[in-house]
Amino acid sequence: MNTPETIKIVGVVASVVLPLFNIPLILKIRKRGSSKDYSLTWTFGILGCLLLMLPSALLTPDIVFKVFGIINLVTFSIVVFYILKYHSHKPV
């Protein structure tokens, strides 16, 4: 296996794994029943940036950026859902 191919494979794996670190955040919010630690400005700032990056991610021939852009948008959208769902809830 040549070095550029290895670098590409490692990049694709990392682009899939990195957004999965949103899952512990989702589980923490669900377990606590509160998202008070997360501001809506932060939440929508990140979501806005991801949405603005999506067209570039979809059009690029770079598979690493494409996979990361799509998976990160999907997993962070779930984070946004739970932040909004639990934003005004009081923990039990």
C-alpha positions as CSV (number, residue, x, y, z in Angstrom):
1,M,0.0,0.0,0.0
2,N,1.4,3.4,-1.0
3,T,1.7,6.3,1.4
4,P,-0.9,8.6,-0.3
5,E,-3.5,5.8,-0.3
6,T,-2.8,5.0,3.4
7,I,-3.2,8.7,4.3
8,K,-6.5,8.8,2.4
9,I,-7.8,5.7,4.2
10,V,-6.7,7.1,7.6
11,G,-8.4,10.4,6.8
12,V,-11.7,8.7,5.8
13,V,-11.7,6.6,9.0
14,A,-11.1,9.7,11.1
15,S,-13.8,11.6,9.2
16,V,-16.3,8.9,10.3
17,V,-15.0,8.5,13.8
18,L,-14.7,12.2,14.8
19,P,-18.4,13.1,14.5
20,L,-19.3,10.0,16.6
21,F,-17.9,11.9,19.6
22,N,-21.2,13.8,19.5
23,I,-22.9,10.6,20.8
24,P,-21.6,10.9,24.4
25,L,-22.9,14.5,24.4
26,I,-26.3,13.3,23.3
27,L,-26.4,10.6,25.9
28,K,-25.3,13.1,28.6
29,I,-28.1,15.5,27.7
30,R,-30.7,12.6,27.7
31,K,-29.4,11.2,31.0
32,R,-29.5,14.5,32.8
33,G,-32.7,15.6,31.2
34,S,-31.2,19.1,30.7
35,S,-29.1,21.0,28.2
36,K,-28.6,24.1,30.4
37,D,-24.8,23.8,29.9
38,Y,-25.1,24.5,26.2
39,S,-26.0,27.9,24.9
40,L,-28.3,28.3,21.9
41,T,-25.9,30.7,20.4
42,W,-23.2,28.1,20.5
43,T,-25.6,25.4,19.2
44,F,-26.9,27.4,16.2
45,G,-23.5,28.9,15.5
46,I,-22.1,25.4,14.9
47,L,-25.2,24.2,13.0
48,G,-25.0,27.3,10.8
49,C,-21.4,26.8,10.0
50,L,-22.0,23.1,9.2
51,L,-24.9,24.0,6.9
52,L,-22.8,26.6,5.1
53,M,-20.0,24.1,4.6
54,L,-22.4,21.4,3.3
55,P,-22.5,22.5,-0.4
56,S,-18.7,22.5,-0.5
57,A,-18.6,19.1,1.1
58,L,-21.1,17.7,-1.3
59,L,-19.3,19.1,-4.4
60,T,-15.8,18.2,-3.5
61,P,-13.9,15.3,-5.0
62,D,-12.1,14.9,-1.6
63,I,-13.8,11.9,0.0
64,V,-12.5,12.7,3.5
65,F,-14.1,16.2,3.5
66,K,-17.3,14.8,1.9
67,V,-17.8,12.0,4.5
68,F,-16.9,14.3,7.4
69,G,-19.3,17.0,6.2
70,I,-22.2,14.7,5.9
71,I,-21.7,12.6,9.0
72,N,-20.9,15.6,11.2
73,L,-24.1,17.5,10.0
74,V,-26.2,14.4,10.7
75,T,-24.8,13.7,14.2
76,F,-24.7,17.4,15.2
77,S,-28.3,17.8,14.1
78,I,-29.2,15.1,16.6
79,V,-27.3,17.1,19.2
80,V,-29.3,20.2,18.3
81,F,-32.6,18.3,18.6
82,Y,-31.7,17.2,22.1
83,I,-30.4,20.6,23.2
84,L,-33.7,22.1,22.1
85,K,-35.8,19.3,23.6
86,Y,-34.2,19.6,27.0
87,H,-33.3,23.3,27.0
88,S,-36.1,24.5,29.3
89,H,-36.7,21.2,31.1
90,K,-35.8,20.9,34.8
91,P,-33.8,17.8,35.7
92,V,-35.7,15.2,37.7
